[in-house]
Every structure is written in C-alpha cells, then in structure tokens.
Amino acid sequence: MIGFNLKIVVAAFICCIHFGYSQTNEINDCKNDILGYFDTMEKVLSPKGNKVYYMKYNTSTDFQESQNTPSSSSYTEMLIAENKILLDDENMKVFGDDKDVFVVLPKVGKIYWNNSDPRLFAESNSQKKFLEIERALLASAVQINCVVKNGLQHITIIPNDEFEKKSGLKRQLLEYDLNSKRVVRVENLFNTNSRIKKQVVIYEIIDYKSTKKIKQPLEYIFRGTELNVAYKNFEIIDNRKNK
C-alpha cells in the first residue's frame, strides 16, 4: 500500500504544476521564480463536476548497490475526477471513489478491498504536503542552478546537510518545458542511507480536458455479484471496517 499512496501523491502534485515562465529570468532570481510557481499551484483546484485529468508517465527507480535489487521501470496511466481515481500499470491497478478503494495485484492474483480515505480526495491535501516539502527544500538549499537547454528549463536544487540527513535527498532536478508550460521530468538523487539511489518520473501526457471517463470502482471489479472475467480466479482480501 505504500507504493500505491506514493504514486498517487506524486502524480497528484505534478498534475497541478502548470504556470507561466519567462526566459529572461536571471539565475539569481531562480529561487523566487520557483516560489512563485508554488504560490500559483495553491490556486489550482482538483477536477470538479464532469472534468477529468489524464496522465501518462514513466517511473524509473535505481536502488543502492547494497540492496541487491535490480532497477525497475513502469508506465502508469492515471485518471482523476471528482471523488474518483484510476491508476493502471503492469504491477498494480487502483480503482477508487469516496466509498471504496480496490488495489489489484495482477501478478499475484489478489484484490485488496478497502474503505476509502476522505483525505485521498481532499483537493488541498497532496498539494499542501508537496508544497511544504518543496518550500523546506528550497529554504535549506545551498545551491540552486537554472539553465535553459533546447527549450527546457533545468532547475537543480541541492539541500543542506540537515535536510539531506532527514530526507536522504542529495539533489533534485526539475525539467520545465517552456512551450507547454509544465514540468515534464523530475529526478531525485538519494544518499547511501536510502534504499533508492535515483528515481526519475517522466510525464508524457498531462491532459486537463480529457474526454476519458471513470466508472465506479465496483464496476471494474464485479459484474453483478460475480467477479469480472479478468479477475475470475483472483482472491479478494476484504479490509473494510464497515461492510
């Protein structure tokens, strides 16, 4: 479940990074520019009514050599609507609304049925948490570099020793597309105290006006009282407190 929560938080805050940028900014103004971005993010609302946000992104993770764990890479598609969410990759599928959340693990043939957590759909929750972390990162930064290459603004943030000790983060690199006015790549490099050595998220599609639809989570799992054909032999683990 940790991986599920992390993916939702990461995707949720990145989908809201959509702001203007000027190529004439000097490096010395870079920190103020980033803080301005975050101020703008606070004004962005989660989808309401019939609106649907659609994202497709790739996550690559390299682990520390001491972990003896091979690198991993996965493509994820995500739909977010008011009080509904769908996340789909080769390792996990998540179907959720304000009542139920199903986590499907295709490789092990299991479905976890959980009560929904209202904080999952609180529009300010993931944004505010991300903003708190990023502002703390910026406040601790001993170095911030901004370089434009081929239409991309590369923003490198290096935190101080105290922040690195608490988070394990050695460096964050954001790549911002000056044409589409959105972040297209996030790279986090960690120290040896972390299991992860490097994690990169590349955003291929971010569509705020998607025509895609999200069904109720029960419709993805069941057909009437029976499991859908795709999950016919899956084991359901019912973790709901109120059934």
C-alpha positions in Angstrom: 0.0 0.0 0.0 2.9 2.3 0.5 3.7 2.3 -3.3 0.1 3.0 -4.1 0.0 6.1 -1.8 3.3 7.4 -3.1 2.2 7.1 -6.8 -1.0 9.0 -6.1 0.7 11.8 -4.2 3.5 12.2 -6.8 1.0 12.2 -9.7 -1.4 14.5 -7.9 1.0 17.3 -7.2 2.7 17.1 -10.6 -0.6 17.3 -12.4 -1.1 20.7 -10.8 2.2 22.2 -11.9 1.1 24.5 -14.7 2.3 28.0 -14.7 4.0 30.7 -16.8 7.7 31.3 -17.2 10.0 33.9 -18.6 13.2 33.0 -20.4 14.7 36.3 -19.3 15.0 35.4 -15.7 18.5 35.5 -14.2 19.9 32.6 -12.2 19.8 34.8 -9.0 16.1 35.1 -9.4 15.5 31.3 -9.8 14.5 30.7 -6.2 11.9 33.4 -6.3 10.6 32.1 -9.6 10.1 28.7 -8.1 8.4 30.1 -5.0 6.1 32.0 -7.4 5.3 28.7 -9.1 4.2 27.2 -5.8 2.1 30.2 -5.0 0.3 29.6 -8.3 -0.1 25.9 -7.5 -2.1 26.7 -4.4 -4.8 28.3 -6.6 -5.2 25.3 -8.8 -8.2 23.2 -8.0 -8.8 19.4 -8.4 -11.2 18.4 -11.1 -14.9 19.3 -10.4 -18.1 18.2 -12.0 -17.5 16.2 -15.2 -13.9 17.3 -15.6 -11.3 14.5 -15.9 -7.5 14.8 -15.6 -5.5 12.2 -17.6 -1.8 11.5 -17.1 0.6 9.0 -18.5 4.1 8.8 -17.0 7.1 6.6 -16.7 8.8 5.9 -13.3 12.4 4.5 -13.3 14.0 3.5 -10.0 17.6 2.6 -9.3 18.5 1.0 -6.0 21.7 1.3 -4.0 24.2 -1.5 -4.8 23.9 -2.8 -1.2 20.2 -3.6 -1.8 21.0 -6.2 -4.5 17.8 -5.1 -6.2 17.5 -4.7 -10.0 16.4 -1.4 -11.4 12.7 -1.1 -12.2 10.7 0.8 -14.7 7.0 1.1 -15.2 4.5 3.0 -17.3 1.5 4.3 -15.5 -1.8 5.8 -16.7 -3.9 7.8 -14.3 -7.4 9.3 -14.4 -8.6 11.7 -11.7 -12.1 13.0 -11.4 -14.1 14.5 -8.6 -14.1 11.8 -5.9 -12.8 9.1 -8.3 -9.4 7.9 -9.3 -8.0 5.2 -11.6 -4.3 4.1 -11.7 -3.1 1.4 -14.0 0.3 -0.1 -14.6 1.7 -3.6 -15.1 2.2 -4.2 -11.4 -0.9 -2.7 -9.9 -4.3 -1.3 -10.6 -6.2 1.1 -8.3 -9.9 1.9 -8.6 -11.3 4.3 -6.0 -14.1 6.6 -5.1 -15.2 8.3 -1.8 -16.5 4.9 -0.5 -14.3 2.1 -1.8 -10.7 1.6 -3.0 -9.7 -1.6 -4.8 -6.0 -2.4 -5.2 -5.4 -5.1 -7.8 -2.1 -7.0 -8.0 -2.3 -8.9 -11.3 1.0 -10.8 -10.8 -0.2 -12.5 -7.5 -3.9 -12.7 -8.3 -5.1 -10.6 -5.3 -7.6 -7.8 -4.9 -7.5 -5.7 -1.7 -10.8 -4.1 -0.9 -10.5 -1.1 1.4 -12.6 1.7 2.8 -11.8 4.9 1.1 -9.9 7.6 3.0 -11.5 11.0 2.5 -8.1 12.6 2.7 -7.3 10.9 -0.7 -9.7 13.3 -2.4 -9.2 16.4 -0.3 -8.1 18.9 -3.0 -5.5 20.6 -0.8 -4.0 17.6 0.9 -1.4 16.3 -1.6 -0.7 19.8 -2.9 -0.1 21.3 0.5 2.1 18.4 1.6 4.2 18.7 -1.5 4.4 22.5 -1.1 5.6 22.1 2.5 8.3 19.7 1.4 9.4 21.7 -1.6 9.5 25.0 0.3 11.5 23.3 3.1 13.9 22.0 0.4 14.3 25.5 -1.1 14.8 27.1 2.3 17.5 24.6 3.0 19.2 24.8 -0.4 22.9 25.6 -0.5 22.8 25.7 -4.3 20.1 26.4 -7.0 21.1 26.4 -10.6 18.8 27.3 -13.6 19.9 26.5 -17.1 17.9 26.6 -20.4 18.7 23.9 -22.9 16.6 23.1 -26.0 13.5 24.8 -24.7 13.8 23.1 -21.3 14.5 24.9 -18.1 16.7 22.7 -15.9 16.3 23.6 -12.2 18.8 21.9 -9.9 18.3 22.1 -6.1 20.9 20.9 -3.6 19.8 20.9 0.0 21.9 21.5 3.1 23.3 18.6 5.2 20.4 18.8 7.7 17.7 18.4 5.1 19.7 15.6 3.4 20.0 13.8 6.7 16.3 13.8 7.3 15.1 13.0 3.8 18.0 11.2 2.2 17.7 13.6 -0.8 21.0 14.8 -2.2 19.7 16.6 -5.3 16.5 17.3 -7.1 16.3 18.2 -10.8 13.2 19.6 -12.4 12.8 20.0 -16.1 10.2 22.5 -17.2 9.0 22.8 -20.8 8.9 26.5 -21.7 6.5 25.8 -24.6 3.9 23.7 -22.8 4.5 25.5 -19.5 4.7 22.3 -17.4 7.1 20.1 -15.6 8.0 17.1 -17.8 10.7 15.4 -15.7 11.6 15.1 -12.1 14.8 13.4 -10.9 15.6 12.7 -7.3 19.1 11.5 -6.3 19.4 10.0 -2.8 22.3 9.3 -0.5 23.5 5.8 0.6 21.2 5.9 3.7 18.3 5.4 1.4 17.3 2.2 -0.3 16.7 4.1 -3.5 19.7 5.6 -5.3 17.8 7.5 -8.0 14.2 7.9 -9.1 13.0 9.6 -12.3 9.5 10.4 -13.3 8.9 11.4 -16.9 5.5 12.8 -17.8 4.4 12.0 -21.4 0.8 13.2 -21.2 -0.9 15.7 -18.9 -4.4 16.4 -20.2 -6.7 18.7 -18.1 -9.6 18.4 -20.6 -9.7 14.6 -21.2 -12.7 13.0 -22.7 -11.9 9.8 -20.9 -14.5 8.5 -18.4 -14.0 6.9 -15.0 -16.6 4.3 -13.8 -17.4 3.5 -10.3 -14.8 1.1 -8.8 -17.2 -1.7 -8.2 -17.9 -1.8 -12.0 -14.2 -2.6 -12.7 -14.2 -5.5 -10.3 -17.6 -7.1 -10.4 -20.3 -7.9 -13.0 -23.4 -8.2 -10.9 -22.4 -10.4 -7.9 -19.6 -12.2 -9.7 -16.0 -11.1 -10.4 -15.3 -9.7 -13.9 -13.8 -12.2 -16.3 -10.3 -10.6 -16.0 -10.3 -11.3 -12.2 -12.3 -14.6 -12.2 -9.7 -16.5 -10.2 -8.4 -13.7 -8.0 -8.5 -13.7 -4.3 -10.4 -10.8 -2.6 -9.0 -9.6 0.7 -11.7 -7.5 2.3 -10.1 -5.0 4.7 -13.2 -2.8 5.1 -14.1 -1.8 8.6 -17.8 -1.2 7.9 -19.2 -3.8 5.5 
